[in-house]
Amino acid sequence: MPIEVIHPNSIQMQNLVDKPVAYPAQNESIAIAVAPATGTVTVQAAAAVELKAGASALAGRTRLVIKNPSIDTAVRIGGSEITTKRGYLLEPQGTVTIEQNSATAVAVYGRSTGWEVSLEVLEA
Protein backbone atom coordinates (compact mmCIF):
# COMPACT_ATOMS: atom_id res chain seq x y z
CA MET A 1 0.00 0.00 0.00
CA PRO A 2 1.47 3.39 -1.00
CA ILE A 3 2.45 5.68 1.85
CA GLU A 4 0.22 8.46 0.39
CA VAL A 5 -2.85 6.38 1.18
CA ILE A 6 -1.93 6.22 4.86
CA HIS A 7 -0.28 9.65 5.18
CA PRO A 8 -1.37 12.10 2.48
CA ASN A 9 1.30 14.48 1.24
CA SER A 10 0.91 18.28 1.43
CA ILE A 11 -0.61 18.57 -2.07
CA GLN A 12 -3.21 15.91 -1.29
CA MET A 13 -4.01 17.60 2.04
CA GLN A 14 -4.45 20.99 0.35
CA ASN A 15 -6.81 19.42 -2.22
CA LEU A 16 -8.92 18.08 0.64
CA VAL A 17 -9.03 21.50 2.33
CA ASP A 18 -9.87 23.37 -0.89
CA LYS A 19 -12.92 21.25 -1.68
CA PRO A 20 -16.07 23.17 -0.76
CA VAL A 21 -18.68 21.44 1.38
CA ALA A 22 -21.93 20.97 -0.52
CA TYR A 23 -24.95 21.79 1.61
CA PRO A 24 -28.37 20.61 0.42
CA ALA A 25 -30.87 23.30 -0.56
CA GLN A 26 -33.18 24.21 2.28
CA ASN A 27 -36.70 24.51 0.92
CA GLU A 28 -39.03 24.70 3.87
CA SER A 29 -42.25 26.58 4.40
CA ILE A 30 -43.65 27.14 7.86
CA ALA A 31 -47.32 28.02 8.37
CA ILE A 32 -47.59 30.37 11.33
CA ALA A 33 -50.95 30.64 13.14
CA VAL A 34 -49.76 32.79 16.07
CA ALA A 35 -46.89 35.24 16.56
CA PRO A 36 -43.77 33.06 16.73
CA ALA A 37 -41.40 32.93 19.66
CA THR A 38 -37.76 32.00 19.26
CA GLY A 39 -35.04 31.20 21.73
CA THR A 40 -32.35 28.76 22.77
CA VAL A 41 -32.55 25.98 25.32
CA THR A 42 -29.39 24.45 26.77
CA VAL A 43 -29.62 20.70 27.31
CA GLN A 44 -27.21 18.42 29.13
CA ALA A 45 -26.89 14.67 29.65
CA ALA A 46 -27.72 14.96 33.37
CA ALA A 47 -31.47 15.67 33.05
CA ALA A 48 -34.28 16.31 30.55
CA VAL A 49 -35.19 19.97 29.97
CA GLU A 50 -38.50 21.28 28.59
CA LEU A 51 -38.07 22.80 25.12
CA LYS A 52 -39.74 26.22 24.96
CA ALA A 53 -38.64 29.59 23.61
CA GLY A 54 -39.42 31.61 26.74
CA ALA A 55 -40.17 31.13 30.41
CA SER A 56 -43.27 29.12 29.48
CA ALA A 57 -44.52 27.39 26.35
CA LEU A 58 -46.24 29.66 23.81
CA ALA A 59 -50.01 29.62 24.39
CA GLY A 60 -51.85 27.98 21.51
CA ARG A 61 -48.72 26.75 19.74
CA THR A 62 -49.32 24.46 16.81
CA ARG A 63 -45.72 23.89 15.79
CA LEU A 64 -42.41 23.43 17.57
CA VAL A 65 -39.27 23.56 15.43
CA ILE A 66 -36.04 22.37 17.07
CA LYS A 67 -32.59 22.69 15.49
CA ASN A 68 -29.47 21.04 16.85
CA PRO A 69 -26.59 23.35 15.80
CA SER A 70 -23.94 21.09 17.34
CA ILE A 71 -21.48 19.55 14.91
CA ASP A 72 -20.75 16.50 17.04
CA THR A 73 -23.40 15.87 19.73
CA ALA A 74 -26.82 14.30 19.17
CA VAL A 75 -29.84 15.12 21.35
CA ARG A 76 -32.81 13.00 22.45
CA ILE A 77 -36.32 14.50 22.12
CA GLY A 78 -39.49 13.24 23.79
CA GLY A 79 -41.46 13.22 27.04
CA SER A 80 -39.99 13.89 30.47
CA GLU A 81 -38.87 10.25 30.78
CA ILE A 82 -36.24 10.43 27.99
CA THR A 83 -32.69 9.30 28.71
CA THR A 84 -29.43 9.53 26.81
CA LYS A 85 -30.37 6.19 25.19
CA ARG A 86 -34.16 6.55 24.82
CA GLY A 87 -36.18 9.11 22.84
CA TYR A 88 -36.21 10.47 19.31
CA LEU A 89 -32.59 10.99 18.19
CA LEU A 90 -31.97 14.44 16.71
CA GLU A 91 -28.63 14.16 14.93
CA PRO A 92 -26.01 16.94 14.94
CA GLN A 93 -27.02 19.77 12.55
CA GLY A 94 -30.50 18.21 12.37
CA THR A 95 -33.90 19.90 12.54
CA VAL A 96 -37.22 18.42 13.60
CA THR A 97 -40.70 19.95 13.35
CA ILE A 98 -43.34 18.77 15.82
CA GLU A 99 -46.96 19.52 14.93
CA GLN A 100 -49.24 20.03 17.92
CA ASN A 101 -52.93 20.56 18.65
CA SER A 102 -53.31 24.15 19.90
CA ALA A 103 -56.10 23.09 22.28
CA THR A 104 -53.91 20.53 24.09
CA ALA A 105 -50.63 21.72 25.57
CA VAL A 106 -47.96 19.03 25.32
CA ALA A 107 -44.54 19.49 26.91
CA VAL A 108 -41.59 18.34 24.81
CA TYR A 109 -38.25 17.65 26.46
CA GLY A 110 -34.66 17.43 25.25
CA ARG A 111 -31.57 15.76 26.65
CA SER A 112 -28.03 15.68 25.31
CA THR A 113 -26.32 12.38 24.57
CA GLY A 114 -22.97 13.82 25.59
CA TRP A 115 -21.73 17.40 25.69
CA GLU A 116 -23.89 20.42 26.54
CA VAL A 117 -25.86 21.67 23.51
CA SER A 118 -27.80 24.93 23.02
CA LEU A 119 -30.79 23.98 20.87
CA GLU A 120 -32.51 26.61 18.72
CA VAL A 121 -36.28 26.60 19.31
CA LEU A 122 -39.13 28.22 17.34
CA GLU A 123 -42.68 28.04 18.64
CA ALA A 124 -45.58 29.08 16.39
PyMOL commands that set and color helices and strands:
alter all, ss='L'
color gray80, all
select helices_A, chain A and resi 3-6+10-18
alter helices_A, ss='H'
color red, helices_A
select strands_A, chain A and resi 37-43+49-50+63-67+75-78+88-90+95-99+109-112+117-123
alter strands_A, ss='S'
color yellow, strands_A
deselect
rebuild
show_as cartoon
